[in-house]
């Protein structure tokens, strides 16, 4: 009899397969004893900023002395990055053991994401976490994470992404994400559009849930020295700072702080020291992450027009006088044309590259868009070649920015580890 190899089994599951419905994951978790019900949870949906918000919440709660599970996606290099307890990813031995245990309880096929979600829930139970912070994989209504009953649901923002699955209007996308709001639950949102807020208000009204909105119930005031003041649901906090770059991170911080306030109302003891240090020490890879100096190499996982918009604002504000060399790669199912239309005008040199995944957009398709815009670009066969080309063309005072996909970000991170 062949010995079961957990890593091989996991790789055979199709990472790109999507299963719309909660029946399979619900049945699997039932056979596992519903581990997700053994600890408190916070559930985070939204188009962008989910991971950053989750990381901030986790960092603050860890700083307050709690054992915190953190489940996010996608990973950059190692799948174990998705499953973390108190800042440490699941150990390989424990990962393999949990995979074997979950597989042994399966009664029907599940997807890669459903399986990993179950593994995370079991691991968090085994580690006896006080609370788990969960990032929705896609949408909300039919996402595998939506089986939990969260202490609070967060919807960071709503923009266009995954339109083939979520719909091609803001209203349809909002309805999908609003399904993480539970009956008599609590929802926090940093969304601003009236049509989005109207839908969230209606959902909360029907479910007798509370809705807290950035700009109405939660307010952030930025100071010229880089610090900011938070005026929240029950408390005000001055002179806060965050480690993550980009002004858009202030909205994520506001949502995270509101969630922390709600945790405090549910019995978690979180003092100001934990809040200050938690925000200041939050690290989240591939979010305007600087990989090297001279030339400055910036890595950002922006993978939709809204994300590229936020990146462009930060590039213009934080690096206004640097010549920009762009490394760009994207997936075929993303709105790469609009992404390129937003960022290409800021660049001096454009390097297009091929990502190593079946979902990757061919480089020639990107080149066609760039040419139609009246620009020229350099085509490279892979990410390693793109990095070498950028470094060869860059001067010490230049800025290299790699963006367009988390898949690209993972390959860039691996290249910097290998060199």
N, C-alpha and C positions, 0 to 999 in steps of 0.2 A: 504494500500500500504506500502510495506517495505521501510524504510528509507535507502537511499544510504549511504553506509559506505566506504569511500575512501580507508582506509587501507586494508579492506577485499577484495575490488575489485582488488587492486594492487597485493595482495598475490595470487589471483587466476590466474593472468597472469603467464605463465610459464617462469621463469627466465632463464631456459636453452634452450628455443626454439629460433632458429635462422631463420630469414627470409631474404633470399638473393634477394635483389632488393629494389629500392628506390621508387617504385610506391606508396606503402601504406603510408609511412612517408611523401612523397611529397604531397599526397592528403590531409592528415591530417593537415599538416602545411598550405596548401592553405586555408582550411576551417577556420583556426585560424588567417588568415591574414598574413602569412609568418613572424612571429615574429623575426626569425633569421636574417632577412634583416634590422632590425631597429638599429643595432649596429655593430661595427667592431668585427672581430673574428680572432683568431689564431687557426689553426687546427694541431693537433699533432698525427702522426702515428709512428709506429716502433715496434720492437719486445719487447724491454725492455727500461725502462727509460722515458716512456711517462709521467707518473704521476709526477715524480720528476722534469722533465723539465717544465711541466705545473705549478707546485707549485712555482718554482723559478720565472717564468715570472709573475705570479700573485702577488707574494710577492713584486717584484720590482715595478710593476705598482701601487699596493696599496700604497707603500711607496712614490710614486711620487704624490699621492693625487687623483688617479682615482678610480672610482667605477668599480670593476672588477668582472665579473662572472667567475666561475670555475666549469667546468663539467667534472667529472672523473669517472672511474669505474675500478674494482668493489668496493663496500663498504666493510668495515670490520665488523661493528656491526649494524649500523643504515643506512638505504637506503638514508636518508637525507644528509649523508656525501657526496654524489655525486653532490649535487647542492648547491653551496656556492657563496655568494656575499661578497666581501671585507673581507674574512676570517671567515664569519659566515654562518653556514649551514642554509638552509631554515627552518623557524619556522614551527612547526607542523600544526598550524591553517592555515597558508598560503599554506603549502604543500597539505593539504586536500582540500582546496578551489580550488587550481589549478588543482588537479586531477579531481575533479568534473567538472570543466569547460572544460578541454580537452576531457573528456569522452563524454560530451554533444555535442561536435563538431565532434565526430567520425562517419564516414559513412561506414567503413569497419574494420575488425579486424586488430590489430597490435600486435607486440610482446612487451614483458616487456621492452626491451631496447628502442624500438622505442617510446613507450609511455612515458618513463622517459625522453627521449631526447626532446620530444615535451613539456613536463612539464617544463624542464629546460629552453628551448627557451622562453616560455611564461613568466616564472618567471623573467628571465633576462630583458625582455621587460618591465614588470610591475615595476621592480626596476630601470628602466632607466639606465642600466649599460653603461659605456663608451666603454667597450670592453669585450668580453667573450673569455676565453681560453678553448678550447674544446679538450678532449682526445678521439681519435678514439677507439671504443669498440673492433673491430676485423677487421683486414685487412685494408680496406680503400675504395675500389671501391664501395662496396655495403653497407657500414656502414651508419647508420642513420645520423651520424654527417656530412656526406659528401654532404649534401644539401646546406651548406653555401658557401659563396664566401669569403674566408679568406684573410686578409691582407698579411699573410704569411703562408705557409704550412711547417711543420717540419717533417722530417723522422729521428728519433733518430738513429736507427741502424736496421740491417736486420740479423736475425738468424732463426733457425728452431723452429717453434711453430705453433700450430693450422694447422698442415700439411694436415689434413683431409679436411679442408675448403680452405686453401690457396695454396695447392700444396706442393710437397715434394722436390722441388729444390729451391735454393736461387733465381734463375731467376723468377720462378713463384710467389714466395712470394713477390719479389720486384715489379713485375708488378701490383700485387693487391694493394700494399701500394702506389705505384706511382700515382694511380688514384686520390689521393687528390691534385695533382698538377693541377692548373687551367690554362686555356688559358691566356697568357700574365701575369701569376702570378709569384710568387717567392717561391722557395723551399730552405730550409736549411737542410743539412744532416750531421750527424756525422758518417755515414757509411764509411767503409774503403775499402771493397773488390772491386777489379777492375770490376768484372762482375756485381756487384750491381751498381757501379758508371756509368758504360757504359750504363746500361738501363735507369738510371735517366737522364743522359745526353741526350739520344735519345728522351725520353719523353719530356724533356724541349725544345729541339730543334724543335720538331714537334709542340709544343704548344706555341712556342715563349716565353717561360718562362725563368726566370733567376735561375741558380742553384749555391748556395754557399756551398762549402764543407769544413769541418774541415780538417786541414792539408794543404789546398791550399789557400783558401780565409780567413779562420778563424784559428787562431793559439793560443794554450795555452802553456805556459811555467811554469812548476811547480818549486818552489824554495824549498830549503832544510828546511826552517822554516815553511813549510806548506802553505805559501801564493803562489799565482800564478799571472802571467801576461796574460792579454787578448789582442791579436792583432787582431782587427776585421775588419769589412768592411769599416768603416769610422773613427774609433777612437781606441786608445790604452789605456788600463787601467791597472795600476800597483797595486800590494799589495792587491789583492782580496782574500777573504777567503769564504768558504762555510761551512754551518753547517752540511750538510748531509755527512755521512761517506762513505768511499770507493773511490778509485781513479777513478772508472768509472763515478763518479758524475762530474768529471771535463769536460768530453765530453758533458754531459747534460747541464752543466753550460755554455759551449761555445755556444751550440745551443740556449739556452735561451737568452744569451747576444746578439747574432746576431739578434734574433727576436726583442729584445728591441731596437736595433739600427734602425731596419726597422720601428718600431712604431714611433721612434723619427723623422724619415724622413717623416712620414705621419701626423705630427702635434702634436704628444704627447710630452710634455715637461718633460724630465726625466734627472735629474742631477746626478752627481756622488754619492752624498750622498744616493739617493734612490737606486742606484745600489749596493753600498757597504752594506748598511743595509739590503736591500732586500735579497741578497744572504746569508748574515750572519744569518738572522733571519728565513730563510725558514725552516718550519717543515713539514715533510711528514712521516706519520706513516708506520711502518713495512718495512722501508728501513734501514737495519742495526740499528734498534732502540733499545736502551738499556732500559729495563724495570725495572731492579734492579741491585744493586751492592752486592757483597759478598754473594753468588757467582754471578758473572756477568751473566745476562740473556739477550741474544741478540735475537731479532726477525727480520726476513727478509722474504719478500714475494717472493723470487726467486722461480719460478715455471716452469722453462725450463732449458736445459743444459747451455745456454749462461748466464742466470741469476745466476745459481749455480757456473759457472766458475768465474764470477765477485766476488761472495761471497767468494769463496775459496781463491782467490788472496788477498782479504782484511783480511781474517782470518789469513793467513800466514804472512802478512805484519804487521797488527796491534796488533795481539795477539799471537806472535810466541811461547811463552813459557807457555802458559796456556793449561792445560788438557781440551780437548773438549768433552763435552757430547752433543750428537745430538738428537734432537726430530724431527722426519720426518714423514710427511703425504702428500699424493699427490692425484690428480685426476686420474681416470683410463685412460683418453684420453691424458695424458701427457707422455713424454718420461722419465718415472721414473727410468728406468734401467740406462740410461746414467747419470742422476742426482746422483743416488746413487754411481755409479762408480767413479764419480768425488769427492764427499765429504766424503764418508765412510773411505778412507785411512787416512784422517786427524783426525779421531775421536778415542777416547779411549772407549767410551760407546755409543751404538746405541740404541735408544728407538723409536720403530715404533708405530704409532697410527692411529686410525680410525677417519676420518673426518665425520661430520654429514651432508652429502649431498648424494643424489642419485648417483652423479657422482664420489663418492669416490672410490679409489683403495682399494681392500681388503688387510688387513694387511698381510695375508699369502702370497700374491703375492710379496710384498716387501721383506718378510723374505726369500723367495726362491732366490731372486736376491742376497741378502746379503750373504746367505749360499754359493752360487756359487762363490762368491768372496773370500771365505775362512774366513768370519767373523761370529760372533754370534751377536744376537740382543735380546732385551727385547721387548715383545709384550704387548701393553696396549689396553684396550677396548675403551678408549676415551681420549680426549686431557687433561681433568682435571687429570686423572690418570697418564698420561705421565708427566705432570708438577710435580706432587707430587713425582713421582719416580725419576725424574731428581734431584729435590731439596734434596731428601733424600740421594742420592748417591754423591752429589757434596760437595767438600770442598770449603772453602771461596775463595781460589785463582783460582778455576776452572772457565771455561766458558761453559755455556749452550747456545746452539743455536737451535732455532726452525725455521724450513724452509720447503719448498717444495710446498706451496700453499698459496694463499691469503685466502682461506677458513680456512686453519689451523691458519693463522695469526689472523683472526677475532675471532676464538675460544680462542686463547691464550690471546688476548687483553681482551675479556669478562671475562676470568678466573681471570685475574689480577684486573679487576674492582670489581668483586664479592668478592674477598678474603679480 
